[in-house]
Amino acid sequence: MFDQAVSRIVAVAAASGAAVMAVFAAGFSLYALIAPQVGPAGASAIVALVAALLVALFALFVSLRARKREREAEQAGQDLAQSLPAEWLGDTVRERPLVSLAVTLAIGAVAARNPALVRDLVALAARFTRERR
């Protein structure tokens, strides 16, 4: 397991080094290509401008992907909220308050007679809320 982690770190470092060298070579090639036409200062400015535009395009791309993921997560949350029985339970309590009172009393009696069951149910609910975070 440790060997895999080290080999992955080495592979990422090698890929990163290759990417840095490719970017440097592309910048130098662009500089060498346009330096005779616009001079060294103009070529440097153009290379810097191209680099800034590439960084801005990358940032825009990453931002759009993040917004898309946020919209998908929000839609999934709304779908989950609609699929839960909370709305149905709220309607039932409003329509039949005496039945809901009787159910509440019955659950309270069961809880008073079986505190271990209540403890287990609370622990189960706590485990599920911790996993969601």
C-alpha positions as CSV (number, residue, x, y, z in Angstrom):
1,M,0.0,0.0,0.0
2,F,2.8,2.4,0.9
3,D,4.7,1.4,-2.3
4,Q,1.6,2.3,-4.4
5,A,1.3,5.7,-2.7
6,V,4.9,6.5,-3.3
7,S,4.7,5.3,-7.0
8,R,1.6,7.5,-7.5
9,I,3.4,10.5,-6.0
10,V,6.4,9.9,-8.2
11,A,4.1,9.6,-11.3
12,V,2.3,12.8,-10.5
13,A,5.5,14.6,-9.9
14,A,6.9,13.4,-13.2
15,A,3.7,14.4,-15.1
16,S,3.8,17.8,-13.4
17,G,7.4,18.3,-14.3
18,A,6.7,17.4,-17.9
19,A,3.8,19.8,-18.0
20,V,5.9,22.7,-16.6
21,M,8.6,22.0,-19.2
22,A,6.0,21.9,-22.0
23,V,4.5,25.2,-21.0
24,F,8.0,26.8,-20.7
25,A,9.0,25.4,-24.1
26,A,5.8,26.7,-25.7
27,G,6.3,30.2,-24.2
28,F,9.9,30.3,-25.4
29,S,8.9,29.1,-28.8
30,L,6.3,31.8,-29.1
31,Y,8.8,34.4,-27.9
32,A,11.4,33.2,-30.5
33,L,8.8,33.2,-33.2
34,I,7.6,36.8,-32.7
35,A,10.7,38.5,-31.3
36,P,12.1,39.4,-34.8
37,Q,8.9,41.2,-35.8
38,V,8.1,43.1,-32.6
39,G,11.3,43.2,-30.6
40,P,12.2,41.6,-27.3
41,A,10.0,43.8,-25.1
42,G,6.9,43.3,-27.4
43,A,7.5,39.6,-27.6
44,S,7.7,39.4,-23.8
45,A,4.5,41.3,-23.5
46,I,2.7,39.1,-26.0
47,V,3.9,35.9,-24.3
48,A,2.7,37.3,-21.0
49,L,-0.7,38.2,-22.5
50,V,-1.1,34.7,-24.0
51,A,-0.3,33.2,-20.7
52,A,-2.7,35.4,-18.9
53,L,-5.5,34.6,-21.4
54,L,-4.8,30.8,-20.9
55,V,-5.0,31.2,-17.2
56,A,-8.3,33.2,-17.5
57,L,-9.8,30.5,-19.8
58,F,-8.8,27.8,-17.4
59,A,-10.3,29.7,-14.4
60,L,-13.5,30.2,-16.4
61,F,-13.7,26.5,-17.3
62,V,-13.2,25.5,-13.7
63,S,-15.8,28.0,-12.5
64,L,-18.4,26.8,-14.9
65,R,-17.8,23.2,-13.9
66,A,-18.2,24.1,-10.2
67,R,-21.4,25.9,-10.9
68,K,-22.7,22.9,-12.8
69,R,-21.9,20.6,-9.9
70,E,-23.6,23.0,-7.5
71,R,-26.8,23.1,-9.6
72,E,-26.8,19.3,-9.9
73,A,-26.3,18.9,-6.1
74,E,-29.1,21.4,-5.4
75,Q,-31.4,19.6,-7.8
76,A,-30.6,16.3,-6.1
77,G,-31.3,17.8,-2.7
78,Q,-34.7,19.1,-3.9
79,D,-35.5,15.7,-5.4
80,L,-34.6,14.0,-2.1
81,A,-36.7,16.5,-0.1
82,Q,-39.7,15.8,-2.3
83,S,-39.3,12.0,-2.0
84,L,-39.2,12.1,1.8
85,P,-42.5,11.4,3.6
86,A,-42.2,14.6,5.7
87,E,-44.8,16.4,3.6
88,W,-47.2,13.4,3.8
89,L,-46.6,13.2,7.5
90,G,-47.3,17.0,8.0
91,D,-50.5,16.7,6.0
92,T,-51.6,13.7,8.1
93,V,-51.0,15.6,11.3
94,R,-53.0,18.6,10.1
95,E,-55.9,16.5,8.9
96,R,-56.1,14.1,11.8
97,P,-54.7,15.7,15.0
98,L,-56.3,13.2,17.4
99,V,-54.8,10.2,15.5
100,S,-51.4,11.9,15.6
101,L,-51.8,12.6,19.4
102,A,-52.7,8.9,19.9
103,V,-49.7,7.8,17.9
104,T,-47.4,10.1,19.9
105,L,-48.7,8.8,23.2
106,A,-48.2,5.2,22.0
107,I,-44.6,5.9,21.0
108,G,-44.0,7.7,24.3
109,A,-45.3,4.6,26.2
110,V,-43.1,2.3,24.2
111,A,-40.1,4.6,24.8
112,A,-40.8,4.7,28.5
113,R,-40.9,0.9,28.8
114,N,-37.9,0.3,26.5
115,P,-35.2,3.0,27.0
116,A,-32.6,0.7,25.3
117,L,-34.6,0.7,22.1
118,V,-34.7,4.6,22.2
119,R,-30.9,4.7,22.8
120,D,-30.3,2.4,19.9
121,L,-32.6,4.4,17.6
122,V,-30.9,7.6,18.5
123,A,-27.5,6.1,17.9
124,L,-28.6,4.8,14.5
125,A,-29.9,8.2,13.6
126,A,-26.7,9.9,14.8
127,R,-24.6,7.5,12.7
128,F,-26.6,8.4,9.5
129,T,-26.3,12.1,10.1
130,R,-22.5,11.8,10.6
131,E,-22.2,9.9,7.3
132,R,-24.0,12.6,5.4
133,R,-21.6,15.3,6.5
